[in-house]
């Protein structure tokens, strides 16, 4: 008896130590790799119940879906619309979706579900007309000509001024008439609001974006790049940098930066609920992939 007791105690001590090690490892991993853990989210209990109950019917088309219908942009029957958050945005959002983008895999629908009055989704080649509004619209897309969020206002103002100069370069007009035109254009420039009112996103795989991005209807728009954000998307495409975000991540991070850099206000989680569905799915997939889960369950049992 005197020999067996210390061994049993030692085994328990090793188990406890191993359990603590796993917990610490997971906590460290979460802190380092999961920027979604500290979001200010509405209760996701409705999603947990829906996940347990399985697929449900779309209230519009009757299709069998999980959580929401990705073609009708509405929650399914077992996810009451009053139980999902409603997010108010500071500007309008247009999403240009590639026709080959799989509806069920797109995260763009999350934005439409959670901020329906502020978000519109168009399937390419359908693109709104931006030509007369390029001083108040920008496109989020990486590239050598892209600017940071904090520089948007400066570049929109510059674009507006360049547009006015272009009108003044009509040398065929008599000097007196040209002078009046210049004065009128100057007044128009002062009156023209160069505040960003709409932001455009492209929803497609990165290999398919070029067709939409090179469309002449988007060429006049200011390009904005989110250079400091990294994706945690579970379908991240191989060979692409981790700064290439999913659509809903890009929308969320842009709005956070816009809130602090353009509106100059402290961010207090106003747009966190845009990740309501995304964060829940991310957690489900992370739990399913976590190698320590089985071991943790064994030790806790």
C-alpha positions, -999 to +999 in steps of 0.1 A: +000+000+000+028+024+009+043+019-026+012+021-047-002+054-032+027+076-043+025+061-079-012+068-081-006+103-068+022+108-094+000+096-122-027+121-112-001+148-109+012+140-144-024+140-158-031+174-142+001+188-155-006+175-190-041+190-188-028+224-177-002+222-205-028+215-231-050+243-218-021+268-218-011+257-253-047+262-266-050+296-248-017+308-263-028+296-297-061+313-294-045+346-283-020+345-311-042+332-340-078+341-331-085+378-334-122+370-331-121+360-294-127+395-279-155+406-302-186+423-287-212+400-302-249+394-297-258+361-281-251+332-305-274+309-287-299+309-316-271+296-339-261+269-314-297+256-313-300+258-351-267+239-354-280+211-331-314+209-349-298+208-384-310+223-416-342+243-419-363+257-447-358+292-462-389+313-456-388+326-492-377+298-515-382+268-493-347+255-498-330+235-471-302+256-455-282+259-424-286+292-405-295+313-436-304+312-472-274+323-493-296+330-524-325+349-507-303+366-481-327+358-452-324+336-421-340+302-422-371+292-402-353+281-370-332+313-369-358+340-361-348+373-377-354+392-344-327+370-327-299+380-351-282+414-347-289+444-369-258+465-376-259+502-385-231+513-409-216+547-415-217+543-453-232+522-481-215+490-493-217+475-528-204+440-533-196+428-569-198+390-569-182+368-595-208+346-613-186+315-606-183+322-569-201+294-550-230+310-531-227+286-502-191+294-496-193+332-499-191+353-468-205+384-486-241+373-477-232+378-440-231+416-445-264+416-464-281+396-436-268+417-408-269+452-424-296+448-451-303+486-455-266+494-461-254+465-483-262+456-519-249+425-538-245+426-575-235+396-597-210+405-624-213+417-651-240+438-633-221+468-618-237+501-607-227+533-625-200+551-605-186+575-632-202+607-618-197+597-582-160+587-582-152+615-558-173+598-531-168+561-539-137+538-533-128+502-541-111+479-516-085+461-536-047+456-531-023+469-557+005+494-564-019+523-567-038+515-535-038+539-506-044+533-469-077+540-452-064+571-434-055+587-467-089+583-484-102+618-478-070+634-492-070+613-524-108+618-530-102+656-527-073+654-551-094+634-575-121+660-574-096+688-580-081+669-610-115+665-624-121+702-622-087+710-639-096+686-667-128+707-674-107+739-674-083+726-700-107+731-728-086+756-748-111+759-777-133+783-756-127+820-758-107+834-729-136+853-713-159+823-715-132+800-703-126+823-673-163+821-663-162+784-667-131+781-644-149+803-618-180+781-620-160+749-618-141+763-588-174+770-570-186+736-579-154+721-564-160+740-532-196+728-530-188+692-540-188+669-510-157+646-512-167+626-481-166+589-488-202+577-491-199+542-506-173+515-506-170+487-531-158+451-525-152+423-550-164+389-539-146+360-556-116+338-554-084+357-558-077+339-591-110+352-605-108+389-593-089+402-623-119+400-647-140+422-624-111+445-612-101+454-648-137+463-658-136+498-671-165+508-649-143+503-618-111+519-633-119+554-621-123+545-585-098+552-558-082+519-546-079+512-509-058+484-493-060+470-458-023+463-453-022+456-416-049+429-413-044+391-416-071+366-424-083+337-402-105+323-430-107+285-430-108+285-468-076+306-472-062+300-507-028+284-510-001+306-524-018+338-514-005+361-486-023+361-452-033+397-459-057+385-486-090+386-465-123+370-470-151+394-481-167+398-446-133+402-430-124+430-455-157+447-448-153+445-411-117+456-409-123+484-433-151+498-412-130+495-380-102+515-396-127+540-412-142+546-377-109+554-361-089+570-390-116+589-408-144+595-383-118+600-356-139+582-330-129+555-305-139+521-317-162+503-292-173+473-311-199+490-332-194+467-362-184+435-344-217+419-351-209+418-388-188+388-378-218+372-360-221+342-384-184+342-394-171+339-358-195+312-350-186+291-380-149+298-374-152+284-339-171+253-350-144+245-376-115+253-352-130+230-326-134+202-352-098+206-362-082+211-328-059+181-321-061+186-283-098+183-280-099+145-276-070+145-252-086+172-232-119+154-230-102+122-218-084+141-191-114+160-179-135+128-178 
